[in-house]
Amino acid sequence: MATRQTEPVTIISLRKLSLGTPEPQLKESKTFTVEDAVETIGFGRFHIALFLIMGSTGVVEAMEIMLIAVVSPVIRCEWRLKNWQVALVTTMVFFGYMVFSILFGLLADRYGRWKILLISFLWGAYFSLLTSFASSYIWFVFLRTMVGCGVSGHAQGLIIKTEFLPTKYRGYMLPLSQVFWLAGSLLIIGLASVVIPTFGWRWLIRIASVPGIILIMAFKFIPESARFNVSTGNTQAALSTLEHIAKMNRSVMPEGKLVEPVLDKRGRFADLLDAKYLRTTLQIWVIWLGISFAYYGVILASAELLEQDLVCGSKSQSEVVVTVGDSEESLSPCHCHLFAPSDYQTMILSTVGEIALNPLNILGINFLGRRLSLSITLGCTALFFLLLNICTSSAGLTGFLFMLRALVAANFNTIYIYTAEVYPTTMRALGMGTSGSLCRIGAMVAPFIAQVLMSASFLGAVCLFSFVCAVCAISAFTLPIETKGRALQISRPFK
């Protein structure tokens, strides 16, 4: 009986000893996440290459979007288009962008950011080249719509940058990407001033396709997002990517094993409208729509102000009288007000404004926070739209356009960063895609306000732009969460 009582005690004591022995193994079983690895590796040569290559997607996108503004006066004359027909070209480009932005966002969250980015560039380059052979207005509209579909996937470049950058660098590096958009805008305006008068608009489109084709070849140097790979269970690919980055940066990896939960529910539209995301999502959509409406409104209004002399004292030297039989242009359905060199100079100066506030924008984003910085720049945008109504000289008009371009660019900078940070990895591309899609509604409406309503009622158009920006400023100020200094979330952005 005594033996039966002591035997279990011996076993229990052995179990206690066995539980106490593996202390050295606990040290060996350290784990880390992708977030830990990104922060430990830090900023280095890989991120510079990432910034240059993924940032250059902005050059291509700017050239394709700004192309419409510089080509509009020429096609208006060649095909004898009315105001609404010219506006329809831009609207259809953004319609394609809107539809495919959601589709590419869904696919990117499921199959990878890098693949969708490559497909979108191939698509855009192909249809852009085809546009140069358009034989009629209808074909031109259709092919530019297809280009808009392709351009919508370029947002994946920003997502890849966001997911590789350490937290403290995102607020500085992402706004600097505006430099690439500026470079693309200036490049297409400069090319237009040389190519259109000598070779025509078709050669301008062909030349504008070249940067996108070159950039496709540079994509092989940038890997798929490690955050995406680890969310799909492909931990080995994520680890290889992180080790490659650490080697390039001459840094070290965290100790231990890479561990992240595999997330089966990825890229679901219903998640954006979940109770804890609903308010944020709806307010972000309103802001994106308004910012895009204002941004493309400024671009197209700049062209209209120069082409049709809608502001007193801003008389353009570009008017061309076209004779049809014995009658002059005033009796012809063809309205040829082609840009003169001075008009291209004004467009270049106002476009340079897009980077003028970048230093202040970066300081605001990092010190005031995303929400407050965005609400301030949107409020100032509303004010400067109203100032456009002041009767001014050509220099005064250029100054107002310069400030407007600076402010609308700052708005885009901030909302891009906020949207990429507020959503988790499982739905980041979809969140960006739906936001980009909704913002194209604003871009689709903008041509009819800037190119049609502005001709009929200048005051009505600028007041409408100002009102929309004021509503967006209030929406930005009341956003439910600040993302400044916050790590990127995997599945639950709100705690």
C-alpha positions, 0 to 999 in steps of 0.5 A: 500500500505504501509503495502504491502511494509513493510511486505517483509522487515520484512520477509527479516530481519527475514531471516537475523536473522535466517541465523545469529543464527546457529553459535554454530552449525558450531563448532559442524559440524567439519569434518576430513579425514582419513589422519587427523586421522592417523596423529592425532593418531600418532605412537603407539602399533598398529603400532608395531603389524602392523609392526611385522605381516605385516612385517613377510610377507617378511619372507615367501616371502623370503623363497619361493623365495630363496628356488630355489637358494638353491634347484637348485643344488640338483634338477639339479643332481636328474633329470639330468637337463641342465643349461636352465632347472634349469633357467626355474624353476626360470623364471616360478616362476616369470611368475606366479608372474607377471600374478597374481600381476596385477590381485591381484592388481586390486582385492585389489583396488576393494575388499580390501587389507586384503582379497587378502592378506589372499587368496594369503597366503592360495594359496601359502602355499597349492601349496608350500606343494604340491611341496614337492611331485612333482614326476618329473621336469615338476610337480615341475616347474608347482607347483612352478609357482603356488607358484609364483602366490600366493606370488605375493599377499604378496605386499598387506601387504606393502600397508596396512602398508603404509596406516596406518603409519603417514607420518613422520614414513613411511621413517623409518619404511618401510625400516626396513621391510628389516629385515624380508626379511633378516630373511627369506633368512637367515632362508632358507639358514640355514635350507638348510644346515641342512635339505638337507644333512640329510632329502633331499630337499622335507622336506626343502620345507615342513618345509619352508611352516610352517611360512606362515601357522602360519602367516595366523592365525595372520592376524585376529589382523590386520584390513582392511585399513581405507583408502580403506574402506572410498574410497568405502563409508564404512565410519563406518568401517573406523571410527571403525578401527581408533577408535580401533587404537586410543584406542590401542595407548592410543591416541585421535581421531580428533574432528568432523565427518569422511568425505571423498568423495566416489570414484567410479572409483577404480583400473582402469588400464587406470588411470595409463597411464593417461596423468598426470601419464604416465611419472611417471608410465613408469619410475617406470616400468623401475626402477622396472624391472631393480632392480628386474633383478639386485637383482635376478641376484645377488642371482642366480649368487652367487649360480652359482659362488659357484657351478661352480667356475666361478671366479678365486681364488674362488675354491669351496670345494663342487665338487662331482664326480658322476660315471655312470657305468665306466665313471665319472661325466665329461661324464655324463649329470648329473652335481652334484656340491652340496653346501659344508658347506663353500658355505652356509657360503658364502651365509649367509655372502653375504645375511647379506649384505642386511641389512648392508646399511639399516641405510644409506638407511634410512638416504638417504630416509629421508634427500636426498629424495627418488629420489636422494637416489635411483639414488645413490644406483643404480649407486653404484650397476652398479659399483660393478657389474663391480668389480665382474670381478676382479680376486680375492680371496674367501674373495674378492668375498664374500666382493663384493657379500656382497656389491652388496646384500646391494645395491640391497636391498637398491634399493628395499627398496626405490622403494617400498616406492616411488611407494606406496606413489606416487599413490593415494588410488584409484589405489595404489594396482594396481600401486604396482601390475603392478610395481611388475608384470613388475619387474618380467620380469626382474626376469624372464630374470635374471636366463638366464643371471646369470645361462646360459650366465654367464657360457659362458661369465662372462664379458658379463653377469656382463656388462649387469647387470651393464648397466641395473642398470646405465639406472635405475639410470638415470631414478630414478634421472629424476622422475617427483615428490619427495614424501618425507614428502608428505601426501598419496593422495586420488585421485589426487597425483599431484597438 
